[in-house]
Amino acid sequence: MFKESGAFHGEKEQSASLSIPVEIAEHFVQGTLLDDARIVYEGDKSVIYRCFERDEDLPGFQNTKLRIDFKKYDNSPSERLDRVCFEYVEGDDEQRMPFAEMHLAIQDPQTFVLEHRYVAPELRTRSGLGTRLLETAEGWVQQVAQASGHPVSVILKTGQESVIRWAEKMGYEVAEEQRELLRELETHPESFEQDQVILSERSQARGVVKDLYTFRKGTEGRYMEDAVRLTFTKNISNE
């Protein structure tokens, strides 16, 4: 496992800009990232490897770490994509749940999907943690692009207005065929409504809280699949 020890000090902007050691991206491109990684979880359908860890100076938090895990799925019919997980965790307990997560599923060597994003509900409106962690993940993706010599795309799919606004702020562009739908959302909000989605029992047990999803008025279902879904993409250069 790659590891950096010691606290990082300075302003928030300086700390957020600290890059991941380039060797991690190089090993990812070469297919050797897991060679020396430690297994931190082994289940029936997936194994999680700890690839990197460092102390992270986050205002208002004590003993915080940035961790990069690789979640590798088995070859079951579920066809789940392996993912690289960027996480903020407070304390040294490896079983403690992260308070912020960004998971990049590996669709192919030049495409990642922001499959999972999470910030603890009490931290969402004031901390900027999601933005900071996404910028860290995107910085690593750029290192992957540079190491491979090819540009890499990050795809983000969402049915939440708050995430739509955040994606646009972060430089993501909606798919061309959905531009009219996005324009309708912005200019005719009366045609849509916000509502809770139905969560799985597992998510409920974990205490997962979702922002309100956007549904076209008249839609009966309240699963995520029933919500208005937009696909955004950010292309990251290899230069």
N, C-alpha and C positions, 0 to 999 in steps of 0.2 A: 504493500500500500504506500502511495505517495503521502507525505505528511509534512506540514510546516508547523512549527511550534512557536509559541510566544505570541503576545498580544500585538494587534495592529492599532496604532494610534493616529490621531489626526481628525480632520473634519470628515463629515459623512461622505461628501463627494470624493474625497481622496480615498477613503476606505473602500467605497463601492467600486472604484476604478481598478482596484488591485486585481491583477489577472491571475488565472490559474496557471501553474507551471506548464509550459508548452509541451513537456514530455507526455503529459496525459493525453493530449490530442494526438500526438505522434503515435503513441502506443495504440490508441483507438483506431487510427487509420491503418496501422500495420496488423491489427488483429491480435495484439499481445497485451491488451489492457488488463485482462484478468489473470495473467500469468503469476503475478505476485500479490494479487488482491486477496484479502481475508474474507471468508464467508461469515456473514453476521446473521443470516437467516436461511434456513433450508426447509422448504415445505414440500407438499405433494406436487405442486404445479410450478413452483418457481424457486429460484435461489437468488439471494441478494449478496453482492460483493461490495466491500468497502474499498473504494479506489483512491480516495483522497480525503484529508481532514486538516483543518487549520482553525486556530482561534480567530474569532471575528469580533471586531469592536463595534457593537451596535449600541447606540445611545439608549439608555433605559433598561438594558439587559446585562445580566452578570454571567460570566463564564459561558459565553455563546460560541458555538462552533458552526462552521460551514462544512458540510459533508457532501461528497459526491459518491453515490452508490450506483451500481449497475444491477438492474433487476433482469434476470435471465429466465425466460419461461421455457417450459418443456415443449415437446412437439405434439401437444394434445390438439384435438380438433378445434379448440377455441381460437387458435391462430392469433393469440395475443402477441403484440410486438414487444421485443426487448426494449428496455428504456434506460436512459441515463437520468438519475434523480439528483437534483440540487436541493439541499435542505438546510434550514437553520434549526438548530437544536440547542436548548438551554440545559447546561449540566453535562455530566459525564456518563449518565445512565444510557446505555445503548438501546434499552427497551423503551425509552421515553419518546413519545410522539413528537415529531417536529412541529413548530408553530408556524412554519412557512415552508412550502414545497413547490417546485417546478419540475415536472417530469417530461422529458423529451423522448417520445417513442421513436424508434429507428425504423422508418418506412423503407428506406434504401440508403446507400452510402451518401447520397446528396440531398436527402430529404428527412427532416425531423418533424414530428407532430407534437405540439404542446398538449399532450394527452391529459395531463392533470395539473391543476394549479390550485393552491390553497394557502390562505392566510387565516389564522385564528380570528373568529368574528370580532372579538374585542379589540383587535389591532388593525382592522381594515381601513378605517377612515382617517387615521392620523400618522401612520408609521412610514408609509412608502416602502414597506418591506417587499411587497410583490414586485414593484418596479425595480428595486435594487437587486432582487434575486434573479429576475428575468434578465436584467442587464449583465449579470454575472454569467448566466447560462449562454446568452448570446455572444459574450466575449469568448467563451470556450468554443462555441460553434464557429466563430471566425477563425480561431486557431486550427480547427478541424479543416476548414476550407483552405487555409494556407498550407497546411501539412499535406493535403491531398492534391492541391493544385487546381481544385474545381470549386466554383461557387456552391453554396449550400442554401437550401430554402427551409424556413420554419413555417409550419402551417398551424393556424389557430382556428378552432371551430367553436362557436358560442351562440347561445340563445338568450343571453343576458345583456340588457342595455348598458349596464355599468361596464361590462367587459368589452362591449362593442366600442364604447367611448375610449376605454383604456387602450385597446388594440390600435385605434387610429392615432392616439397620442404617442404610442410607442413606434409608429412608423409602419404599421401593417396596412396592407391594401386589400380591400374586399375583392372577391372574384368578379371578373368582368360581367358574367351573366347574372350577378346578384346586385349590381350597382343600382338598378331601378328599385329593388326591394329595400335597400338601405335608404335610398332617397324617400321612399314612401314612409318608412319608419320615422324619418326626421321631419317630414312635412305634413304627414297625416297621422299623428299619434292617436287620434280618436278611433282609428280603425283597429287598434290593438289594445291589449290589456295585460297587466302584470299579475302573475299568480305564482303560488308555490308549486313545485313539482313533487311528484310522488317518489320517495326515496326507497331504496331497497332496505330490507330488515337489517342487513349488515351495516349500511351507512347510518341508519337510525341508531343502532347500538353503539356506533363510534361517536355519536353526537355530531355528525356532519350537519352543517347549516349551509344551505344554498341561498344565494341572492335570488330575488324574484326573476322568473323567466318571462319572456315575451311570447304571447299567444295572439294569433289573429282572432278577433271577436267572432264567436260562433263555434270555435274549436271546442270539442267536448273533452278530449283526453287531456290529462295533466302529467304525462310522462315527458321526459326530456325530448323524446323523439317527436312529440306533438308540438313542441315549441318552434318558433321561427328560428331557423339555424342559418347563420352566415359563416362563410369560410374566408379567412384572411390569410395572407401570405407575406412574409418578409424575406427578401433575397439578400443573402450576406455574401459579400465579395471575398474572393480568395487573394485579393491584393493587399 
